[in-house]
Amino acid sequence: MMLPNTNRLPDDEIKVIVRAADEIIARGGRTLLAKILKGSREKKVLELELDKCPVYGYFKAEKLDGIIRKVDWMIEHDFLDIEYSGKLPMIVFTERGWLIQSD
């Protein structure tokens, strides 16, 4: 699925992605975030109880690579960022993302 010509995610999707990211800030990366949004039953997702996230499975009808593209859009547009913990890339909020989540 291509994003609309405006290249902007709808506000409700931005809020959903930020909400899911809140569960794994500095604990997981973009793939784990996409798996929460997909509703993955993968062992790590269940071990971390990420299936309890209110937006778990929000994009269940979409393919994982399409969800990862949405996460990448969020990073490119300064809602989320990547910080490294050793060699592991971790999702963190930007100031803009934090303002949405804290709202």
C-alpha positions in Angstrom: 0.0 0.0 0.0 1.4 3.4 -0.9 0.8 6.3 1.3 -1.6 9.0 -0.1 -0.1 11.7 -2.4 0.0 14.2 0.5 2.6 11.8 2.0 1.0 12.4 5.4 -0.4 9.8 7.7 -3.9 10.6 9.0 -3.9 12.1 12.5 -5.7 9.0 14.0 -2.9 6.8 12.6 -0.2 9.1 14.0 -1.8 9.0 17.4 -2.1 5.2 17.3 1.5 4.7 16.3 2.7 7.1 19.0 0.5 5.3 21.6 2.0 1.9 20.6 5.5 3.4 20.7 5.0 4.5 24.3 5.0 0.8 25.3 8.5 0.2 24.0 10.3 3.6 24.3 14.0 2.8 24.7 13.2 -1.0 24.9 12.5 -1.9 21.3 12.9 -0.9 17.7 10.8 -0.2 14.6 10.1 -3.9 13.9 8.8 -4.6 17.4 6.6 -1.5 17.1 5.2 -2.7 13.8 4.5 -6.1 15.4 2.5 -4.5 18.1 0.5 -2.6 15.5 0.1 -5.8 13.4 -1.1 -7.8 16.4 1.7 -10.3 16.2 1.5 -13.3 18.5 5.3 -13.6 18.4 6.9 -14.9 21.6 8.7 -11.6 22.4 5.6 -9.6 21.9 3.7 -11.8 24.3 6.6 -12.1 26.9 6.7 -8.3 27.1 2.8 -8.3 27.4 2.6 -5.9 24.4 -0.6 -7.6 23.4 -2.2 -5.7 26.3 -1.4 -2.4 24.6 -4.8 -0.6 23.8 -3.8 -0.2 20.1 -2.4 -3.8 19.7 -3.5 -5.2 16.3 -4.8 -1.8 15.1 -3.3 -2.5 11.6 -4.0 -6.2 11.6 -5.4 -6.2 8.1 -2.1 -4.7 6.7 1.2 -6.3 5.8 4.1 -5.9 8.2 6.3 -4.1 5.6 3.5 -1.6 5.1 3.3 -0.9 8.8 7.1 -0.5 9.0 6.8 2.1 6.2 4.3 4.0 8.4 6.8 3.8 11.3 9.6 5.0 9.1 7.4 7.9 8.0 6.9 8.8 11.7 10.7 8.8 12.1 11.3 10.9 8.9 8.7 13.4 10.0 10.1 13.9 13.5 7.4 12.1 15.6 9.8 9.3 16.6 13.5 8.8 16.6 16.1 6.0 16.9 18.7 6.0 19.6 21.2 3.2 20.0 21.6 1.1 23.1 24.9 -0.5 22.3 24.3 -1.8 18.8 20.5 -2.1 19.2 18.3 0.6 17.6 15.6 1.7 20.1 12.5 3.8 19.4 12.3 7.1 21.3 10.0 10.0 21.2 11.0 13.3 19.7 9.6 16.4 21.4 6.8 16.5 18.8 5.9 12.8 19.4 5.9 13.3 23.2 3.5 16.3 22.9 1.0 14.0 21.1 1.4 11.2 23.6 1.2 13.4 26.7 -1.9 15.1 25.4 
